[in-house]
Amino acid sequence: MTQLPRPPNAGRFNGPSGAWVEANVIGPLGSSRAGAWITDCLDTYCASVNIAERIEDTYSRFADEHSLPTAMLAAHPDENAVVAQAFRGHDVRLRREIGIARPDVFVTLGNAAMRVLRTLVEPGAGIALPTRLKADKAYGQSIAVRVGGRDATWWPLAHPAAPVSYQDAHREWLLRCPRATPTVAARPR
């Protein structure tokens, strides 16, 4: 069996995460960034621990020395808070985006996104929708779903910054990925 090198963990930054998603999710599924509609459960930026530390030890000192405004970014919420906020204020936006994009393929990255999407789609006949990702042989199995009266395929995958066990499971998924060419609505972000 051919072994692929472990995809590098994208870390906690959007730039490397985007490159990781393109190389390790969108491309292997036979599409491109231009052929994908990418969205988030929440539409506001929240600072990771590393960003908060950089603001404190770098920007705040600089801002004080130059009479600049204080940086005020919300802390990154945990998984449960992301899901709760998505249900509380983003479900209408997400449903609207799905209606406009009309995708044949969904990919969720991480448990929070998976938990949100499972409330927006209906399972295919006889299929139970997942509640948690598992870094085992079942990782990355596609799921038949229906949304807006249309059939679609859902790929619940790990977030680019997921722990190593999920990165290893994702590497194994890349080995068996069907490399299908999905029809994904091409819309700007």
Long-range contacts (C-beta under 8 A, 24 or more apart in sequence): 1-175, 2-175, 3-175, 4-171, 4-174, 4-175, 5-171, 6-167, 6-168, 6-171, 7-167, 7-170, 7-171, 7-174, 9-160, 9-161, 9-162, 9-164, 9-167, 10-160, 10-161, 11-160, 11-161, 12-48, 12-49, 12-50, 12-51, 12-161, 16-160, 17-160, 17-161, 20-160, 21-109, 21-160, 24-160, 24-170, 24-174, 25-107, 25-109, 25-155, 25-157, 26-107, 28-174, 28-177, 28-179, 29-105, 29-107, 29-155, 29-177, 29-178, 29-179, 29-180, 29-182, 30-179, 30-180, 30-181, 30-182, 31-105, 31-181, 31-182, 31-184, 34-186, 35-184, 35-186, 36-184, 36-186, 37-97, 37-101, 37-103, 37-184, 37-185, 37-186, 37-187, 37-189, 38-189, 39-94, 39-97, 39-189, 41-82, 41-83, 41-85, 41-86, 41-90, 41-94, 41-112, 41-113, 41-116, 42-77, 42-82, 42-85, 42-86, 42-90, 43-90, 43-93, 44-74, 45-73, 46-73, 46-74, 46-75, 46-76, 46-77, 47-73, 47-74, 47-75, 47-76, 48-76, 49-76, 79-110, 79-111, 79-112, 79-115, 82-112, 82-116, 83-112, 83-115, 83-116, 86-112, 86-116, 87-116, 87-119, 91-116, 91-119, 91-120, 94-120, 95-120, 98-147, 98-148, 99-148, 100-185, 100-187, 101-184, 101-185, 101-187, 102-148, 102-150, 102-185, 103-152, 103-182, 103-183, 103-184, 103-185, 104-150, 104-151, 104-152, 104-153, 104-182, 104-183, 104-184, 105-152, 105-153, 105-154, 105-155, 105-182, 105-183, 105-184, 106-145, 106-147, 106-152, 106-153, 106-154, 106-155, 107-154, 107-155, 107-156, 107-157, 108-154, 108-155, 108-156, 108-157, 109-157, 109-158, 109-159, 109-160, 110-158, 110-159, 110-162, 113-159, 114-156, 117-154, 117-156, 120-147, 121-145, 121-146, 121-147, 121-152, 121-154, 122-146, 122-147, 124-151, 130-156, 133-157, 133-158, 133-166, 134-169, 135-163, 135-165, 135-166, 135-168, 135-169, 136-169, 139-166, 139-169, 139-170, 139-172, 139-173, 140-169, 140-170, 140-172, 140-173, 140-176, 140-177, 153-182
